Amino acid sequence: MTDGTRSEGPQADTPGYTGRDAVVIGGGLAGITAALALADAGVRVTLLEGRPRLGGLAFSFQRDGLTVDNGQHVYLRCCTAYRWFLDRIEAAALAPLQDRLDVPVLDVAKPEGRRLGRLRRDALPVPLHLGRSLATYPHLSLAERARVGRAALALKGLDLADPALDAQNFGSWLAAHGQSERAIEALWDLVGVATLNAVAGDASLGLAAMVFKTGLLSDPGAADIGWARVPLGDLHDRLARKALDSAGVRTEVRTRVTSISTDVNGRLSVQVPGETLDADTVVLAVPQREAHDLLPVGALDAPERLLEIGTEPILNVHVVYDRKVLGRPFFAALGTPVQWVFDRTEASGLTDGQYLALSQSAARNEIDEPVAVLRERYLPELERLLPRARGAVVKDFFVTRERTATFAPTPGVGRLRPGARTKAPGLYLAGAWTATGWPATMESAVRSGVSAAEAALGALGRPRPRHLFAFEEAA
């Protein structure tokens, strides 16, 4: 095999080994989840990843002595699958949740001292848990707040199983339900852009309804926010690798799969440079275009649909100041190109000054802008939002770009997303882009890995591990 970290899986005489072999292609959250679930059921698993690390698009790297995440990732209390994943890799304490939803929202267009609003919940049943926050939200007029409440109740009444929702766009639905442009900017897109990676007018009503119904209208604590207080690489690479090793998974990085085929005995063969791996089960947990290129002929009825699933970029702007300019962990912004700002000082290892990360979703118009242009745009905006930044020295300014960060949640995308099963016996699909019902989030990725493992174990006649899908009960 090519250079990588190897841990041999359980041998045939190991207690619990079923005599079955699986290859998981892709070391993102979907692939890691599928590998752990299969190994926990006694299947011998080899995990192959082309990059030199695990974690997919939620990773860290080194820059001038700091540990930098490629982008800010958060999850919600309703993300029960990702929470299960954190527990499984013994990382839950490193990515805690808020005790209670509390989002500071700064409107740069208002005079200083009157800019701050908050979206937070009370310990009341749905929908009363958000009633006081909405009633006092200063970024909307009294009439707009009333219309938001009526739209939320209408949204709560939508049937997520109705396929017609996928064909409609969220922006038109909001307009038809009395939502002004200001209400969409100050509330619906504030949440929706960060979770869907699209503005309301570009998003499927089905996916948007799923986000708001699940996150804000299902359980009082569903939208409480969690994020890693350590570099993402500590979670999705180091601790995930440790869990895989403990489960007996053989992990190979820097190993690219060139083809998948079926041998004369009906078993699947996975080709990598210098080696062929035979398996009873293969989980293909890579982006949709790469999956299309690797799928054997006949595995899907319409494989070209995978190429119709669009992608959307996310831009992250990183600023290191010589002093502290932000006194809260994060905030969202209105009236400015700035969307969400997080304090990453402690997580990065910075000991002097402050390091802020700006997460800019739906960034199609900015993703290829030169760093100098982005610097001229965003540093003045931060000074407008944060008075203490005006006298601070910028010690470093850089950007990270994920040009294909998520699948595009456009109307009609639901019919393009395949399920875990394919027509090729033993071959399964995983990835946030598959038919999980969720937008492209860490939650969707983990759910897809679980679905692929469940389908594979069912075909192998293996019961699923008892701890697997514990998140379904938590939901």
N, C-alpha and C positions, 0 to 999 in steps of 0.2 A: 504494500500500500504506500501511498505518498505520505510525506511528512505530516505528522499529527500526533495527537495524544491518543493512546490506545489503552483500553481496559477490557480484558477478555470477558465475554459474557459467560453465563453459567454453562458448564459442560453437561453432557448427557447424563452423567451420574450424580448431578447436583439435585438435592431434594427440591421438588417443585417444578423442575424443568419438564416441559410438556413434549419435548421432541419436535417442537415447531420453531421455525426461524422466520424472523422478520427483518426487513431493511426499511429504515425510515430515511427519506431523502429530504434534507432541509433541517437546519438546526435553529430555526426561529422558535417562537413560543409554541406554535402548532406542532412542529416536529418534536420538540422536547417533551411536550405533553403526551403525544402519541407513543413515544418511546418509553416513557415512564409507565404509562398505563399498560402497555403490552408486556413489559418486563415484570411488572407487579403481578401479572396473571401467569407468569411462568414461561413466557415466550422468550427465546434467545434473540436479542435485538442488536443490530448494528445501525448506528446513526451516522449518516454521511453529511458533511457540510463543506461547501466550497470555500467559504471564508476561513481565515485563521482563528476564528472565535465563534462562539454561539451567541444567540440573542436576536438574530435577524436585524430588524430596523430599530431596535431598542437597545443601544449599545453605548459604550464609552471609549474614549481614546485619551492619550496624553498630549498636553500642549504646554510647554514652558513650565513644567513642574506641576501643572494642574491636571486633575482628572475631569474630563469634559464629557457630558452626555451629548450625543448627536442631536437630541431634541428633548424637550420637556414632555414627559408622559405622566398622565394621571389616570386614576380609576375611581369608581364610585362604590359605595357600599352595596349597590345592587349588582355589581360585577362579581357574582358569587363564584364563577368559574376561575377567574383570575385570583380571587382570594384563596380558593382551594389550591391553586398552583403555588402561591406564596407559602401556604402552609406545607405543601408537599416538599418544597425545597428548603424549608426551615428559614424563611426570609420574612415572615409576616411582621416581625418586630421592626424590621428595617424600612418598611413602607407603611406606616400607620395611617389610619383614617382620622379625620377630624372628629371630635366628640359630637359636633353638630354642624350642619351646613352653614357656612358663613363666607360669603364672597364679597370683598370690598370692590366697589365699582366707582372709578374716578371719571368724571366728565370734564375734559379739559376746556370745554367751551364755557363753563361756569366760573364765576369769580373764585379766587382762592378762599378757602374756608367754607365754601358751599358746594364743593365738588364731589364729596364723598356720599355715596349711597351704599346700601348693603342688601344683598339677597341672602336671607338666612331663615331658618325654620324654628318653630316653637315645638314644644312637646305636646302636640295636639294631633288628632287623627286627620287623615287626608280628607278634604283639601284645606282644612283649617290651619294646618301646620305652616302654610305659607301666607295666610291671610293678613297677618299684621305686617309682614315684610312688604307685601304688595301694596297694602294700604298706605304705607309710609315711604314708598320708593320715590325718591325725589326726581328721578330722571324721566318720569312720565307725568302727564297731567292727570287730574282726578278722573276725567272722562276716559282717558286712555287706560287707566288702571282698571276701571269698571269693565271696559270692553275686553281687556286681557283676561279677566276672570271668566267672562262668558265664553271666550274662545277656548280657554282651558277646559271648561266643562264639556264643550262640544268635542274637543280632542279626546277627552276621557271616554266619550261614548263611541268612538270609532272602533271597529272590529279589525284587529291587526291581521286576522286570517283572511280578510277580504282582498283578493288579488287586484281589485280595481284601484286600491290605494297606491299601488306601485306605479301606476301609469300617470298619476297626477303629480303636480309639483307643489311643494309646501307653500311657496310664496303666494300662489294664486289662491290656495285654500285660506291662508291668513287674511288676504285682502277681502275675500268673500265673507269673512267673519269679522269684519270691521277693524282690522288691525292697521294702524297708520304706519307710514314709513319709519317714524320715530320709534314706535313700539317694536317694530321688527328689529331695528338697530339696537335698541337699548335693552331688549329682553330676549326675543326669540333667536336672533342671530348671535347674541352674546353667548348663549348656550349652544346653539345649533352649529355654528361655524367650528367651535372647538371640538364637538363630538362627531360631527358629520364630515368635516373638512369641505364644506360647501355652504354658500349663502342659501337662504330659504328658496329663492327663485330657481336655483339649480338642483334642489334636493328632492328626492322622492318623498311624497307624502307618507308612504308606508314606513320608510326608515325614520323619518322625522317623528311620526306619531309613536313609533316604538321607543325612541329616545325619551320623549317627553312623558309618555304614559308610564314607562318603566322607571325613569329617573325621578320624576317629580310628582307623579300621580298614583303611585302604587303603594308605597309605604312611607311613613314620615321620614325615616332615615335613609331612604334609598339614594339620595343625591349627595350624601356626605362624601367629601373628597379625600382621597388618599394619594400619596406620592412618595417616591423613594427618597429617604433622607441620606442615602449613600449613592455612589455612582451606579447607574443601571448595570454596568458590567459586573459589579459585585453580585447582583441578583441573577441576571439572565445568562451569565457566562460562568463565573466562579462557583456560585452555589448550585446552579443548575448542573454544572459538570460534576460537582461532588455528589449530587443526588443520583445522577445517571451512573456514576461509578459504583455507588453503593447498591444500586439496583442490578448491577451486572451488565449494563449496556456497554458495548464496545463503541467508543466514539472516535470518529476519524474526521479531523478538520483538514482544510486545504485539499479536499478530495471532491472533484467534480464528476458527476455522473454523465456519461456520454449517451447511454441508451438503456431502455428497458424492453425486454422481450420475453416470450414464453418458450420454454424448451420442449423437447419431444415428449416429456413426461407430464406436461401441463404446469410445471413449476415456473415461477418467474425468475428471470436472470437480470441482474443489474450490472452493467458494465462501467467500470472506472478504469483509468489508465493503469495497465499492468495487472488487472485482476477482474474476475467475474464472480459475483456473489449470487448464489442460488437461494431462493427464499419461498416460503409458503405464502407470505404476506409482504406486500410493499405499500408503504404509505408515502405518497408524493406530496410533500408539504413545502412547496416552492411557489413563487408568484405565478399568476395565471398564464403569463406568456411563456414562461419557462416550462410550466406544466404542459401547455399545448405542444411544445416542441418535443417533450419526452414521452407523451402518451403513445402507447402502441396503437396501431390501426384498429378501429372498431371499438376502442375503449369507451368512447362517448358517441352518441348519435349525431351530435352536431358540435364537434370540437372547435369549429370556427367561432362559436359563440364566446369562447374564452377570450378571443382577440377583440371582441366587441366590448368587453368590460374595460372602460376607460380608467385612467389613473389621474390622481391629483397630487400636486406637490405641497410640501410644508417647508417653510423657511424658518430658521432659528437664528436670531441675532444675539451675540454674546458680547457683553460689555463689562470690563473690569475697571473699577474706580479705585482711587487712592484712599477713599474714606467711605463710611457708611452713608448711603443716600436714601435707603428704603428701610422703614422700621417694621414692616410686616412680611410674612412669608411670601405673599403673592397678592396681586390685584388684577382686575380686568379694567379696560379703558374704553371710553367713548369719545367721539369727536376727534379722533386721531388715527393715524395708521396703526399705532400700537394696539395689540389685542390683549395678550396676557403676559404678565411679567412675574418671574419667579426669582427668589433669592437662592442662588446655588453656592454661596460662599463656603459654608461648612462642608457640604457634600463634595466640593471640588478639592478641598484641602488648602484653600487660600487662608492665610493667617494674617494678612495685612490688607485692609481695604474691603471692598465688596464686589461680588461678581453677580451680575444680573443676566438672566436668560429670557429673551423675548420669543414667545412661540407665536408664529404667524401662519395660520392655516389659510386654505383657499388662496394660496400665494402665486397663482398662475402668472400674474402680471409682474411679479417681482423676482421670481425664482432665478432668473439669469442676469439680474442687475449686477453691475460691478460692485465690489465692496465699498469703493469710494463713494458711489452714489447712495448706497444704503447708509453709510456713515453720515453723510450730509442730511439724509432724511430723518434718521431715527435719533441721533444724539440731541438735536433741538427739541424733538417731541418729548424725550425723557426729561429734559430741563423744564419743559412746560408742565409736565405732570408731577415732577419731583423737585421742589425748590432747592433741596440740598444738593442736587446734581449740578446746579449752576456754577458753583465755585469749585467743583471737584475736577481732578485731573483724570483723564481717561488713559489708563495704563495699557489697555489692550482692547481692540475691537476686531471681531472676526465673525464670520457667518458659517453655518452648516446648512447644506441644501439636500433635501431628499426629494428628488424630482418625481419619483413614483411612490410617494409615501403611503398612499392608500388607494383603494379602488374608488372610482368616482361614483357617488351615491345618486346618480341621475335617475329621473323617472324611467321606468322600464328595466332597470338593472336587475331587479329581482328575478325576472324570467331567464336571465343569462347565468345566474349563479348556480353551479351544479351542487348536488348533494355529495355525501362522502363516498357512496358506492359508484363503481363504474361497471361496464359490461365485461371487463377483463377479470376473470376470477382471481381473487386475491389482491387486486389493486384498488387502493382507496385514495381519495383526495382529502387534503387538509390545507387550511390557510384561512385568514380572515375574510378572503374574497369568496369563499364557498357559502352555501346556503345555510347560514347560522341564524338568520333573522336579525342579526345585529349589524351596525355599520362597521367600518374597518377600525377596530379597536383591539387592544390586548385581550379583552374579554372574548371577542369574536374568534381570535386566533386560538385561545385555549379551548373554547367550546368546539371548534372544528377538530382539534386534535383528539378530544374526548370522543366525538362522534365517529371519527375514523377508527379509533381503537375499539369502540363498542361494536361497530360493524364487523371489523376483522375478527374479534373474539367470538362473535356470534357465528361467523362462518367456520371458525376453527372448533366450534363446540366447546369453547372455554367460558366459564362463568366470569363475569367482570369482578375485579377486586372489590371487596365490600366498601373500602374507603373511597373508591372512585365514584364520582357523581354525588358525593356528599353535598355538593353545592346545590343540587336540585332540591334537597330538603331545606337547605338554608333559604332558598328563594321563596 
